[in-house]
Amino acid sequence: MGSLQITAAAALVVLVAVNGCSTTQPDPAPETSHPRLQLASNLTCEDAWRGSPPPAPEAPAAQGISSLSWAGSPAYYSWPVRDEMNGYPFTGNGGKKYGAWKTPITVAAGSGERTITIDAPSDASLIIASASDWETSEAVLHGDPDIPTSYTVTPCGERPAQFPGLTLVQGPACVVIRVTEQATATSSTVSVPMYGGACP
């Protein structure tokens, strides 16, 4: 009986020692977060959707680029975005919260390079993505990508090119988008009312 008690006590000591050792092991390295997706700022015909439709005649346009969505976000979009019933919540540029509106753009056939930027407001952003990123990357639609401040798009020669995209705001706004023709440095703007914002 005495030897059985000693054996049990010894086993307890070993168990405590093992447990003690396990707590002194270094903690596993924290899971490294994946770097944010850096969206491309230069897009070519190869990045466009296949079988792109021609520009809609009624779509707002600037320098050969048009989008039906440039008419503005839907009337039921309002700020702040609570859920998808009153907007399209989006996170980008390191955690900034936006209200988004899907705005694919169409580049007319035969156009040269165009640069697209935002004149106002300063806290608005644009996403113009490659078709492959749009269809496969969760970061483009719902994640936290790094968003360029401008995009250069190259058309497809004899056919129009359509690129998927989003217009992003941080409150009700009139988003002024500037399109510049690279060859002549000629530019014009289109104003897009977003989330209850009014354009003059």
N, C-alpha and C positions, 0 to 999 in steps of 0.2 A: 504494500500500500504506500509505504514511504517512497519507494522508487518510482511508483506511478505518479505521485504528487510532484516529485522532482522533475520527471519527464514532462508533465503538463506545464510546470512552471518554466522549464527550459524552452518549450515550444512557444509559450506566451512571450518570453523575452525575444526569441527569434522573430516572431510575428511583429512585435513592437519595433524591433530594430529594422526590419524590412520596410515597414510602413514609414518609419522615420526617414530612412534613406530615400524612399520614393518622394517625400515632400521636399527633399533638398535637390532633386533633379531640376535642371533649368526648365522654365516654362517653355512650351513650344513657341516658336516665333509667330508673332501675329500674322494673320493672313494678309499678304500684300494686296492692296487694292489695284485693280487694273487701271492703267492710265486712261484718261478721258479720250474719247474719239476726237481726233482733229479733222474737221471737215475740210475737204479740198476747196481751194478758192479759184481754181482753174478747171473748167469743165468743157469737154469737147463733144463732138457728135457721138463718140463711142460711149459717153456717159448718159446719153439721152435714152428715153423709153423707145423701144422698138415700135415701128408703125405709128409714129407721132401724128396726131390729127392736125389739119390746117388750123390757123388762127380763126377764132370765132369773130365774125364781122362786128358784133356788138361789144366785144371785149375792150376795156380800156387798154390803151397802148402807148408806148413811148419808144421811139427809135427802133422800130421793128420788133419789139418784144411786147407781148400782150398776155393778159390773164383775165379770165372771167371773174376770178376771185378778187381782182383789184377793185371791183365794184363795192367791196366792203364785207365785213363779217356779218353773219345773220343777225336779225333784229333781236333774237332771244339771247345772244351772247351779251353778258353783262359782267361788270367788275364789282367785287372780286369774284374770281372763278371758284365756285364751291365744288362743282363736280361737272361731269360731262353733260348735265342737263342745261347748264347755262354757259358753257364754253369748252375749251380744249386746254386743260392744264398741261404745262410743259416746264421742264427744268433744263437750264443750259448755262454755259459760261461759269462753271464753278458753283452751282447751287442757286442761281437766280431763278425766281419764279415768274413765269410768263403766262399770259393767255395767248393761245396760238390760233391761227386760221390757216387751213391748208390752201396754199396758193401755188399750184403748178404754173410755170411760165412757158410760153411758146415763142420760139425764136423763128422768125419768118425765113423761108427759103431764100438763099442768095444774100443774106445779111452778112456783114463782116463781124469781127469781134466786138462784143459789147461788154462794158463794165457796169455793174449794178451796185449801187450803194444806197444808204438811207441818209437823207438830209435832216429829217426830224421825225419824232423826238429823239434825243440823244440816248434814251434808254431802250429804244426799240431795236430789234435785230431781225435779220433775214436768214433763213436756211434755204439754200438751193443745193440739192444733193444729186449725186449720181443715182441712176435707177437701181443699180445693184446695192448700194448702201441703203436706199430707201426700203427695198424689199427684204433685206437680210439683217440689218443692224437695228437692234432694239434701242441703241443710244440715239439714233436719228429721230425716232418717233416718240420715245418716252424717257430717254436717258439724260445724260448730262454732257453733251458734246461741247468742245471748244468751237465757237462760232466765228468765222471770219468777218471782218468789217466790210469787205467788198468781194464781189465775184466777177470773174471774167468768163464769159460763155462764148463758145465758137459754134456756129451753126453747121448744118449738114450739107451745105452746097445747094443741091437742087430740091431738097425736101425740107420741110420744117422740122425743128427739133423741140421736143417738150421735156422739161426737167421738173421733177417733183420738188415741192418746197413748202415752207411755212413762213408766215409773217408773225412776229412775236412782239407783244407789248406788255408793259408793266402797269397798265392802267388805261382808261379810255383815251383814245388818241386819234389824230389824223396823221397817218404815217405817209411821209413824203418820200417816194422812191425815185432816185435819179438813175437814168440810163444814159450812158455815154458811148457814142460810136468812136472806137479807138482810132480809126483811120483819119477822121476829120476833127476829133475832139469836140464834136457837136453833142449837146446833151439836152434832154428834156425830162420832165418829171410827171409822175402820176400820183394822185393823192388818194389814200385808201382809208376810209373811216373804219375804226376798229373798236369793238366793245363799247359802243355808245358814244364814241367820240364823233365830232362833227367836223367836216372839212369845209373851208370857205368856198 
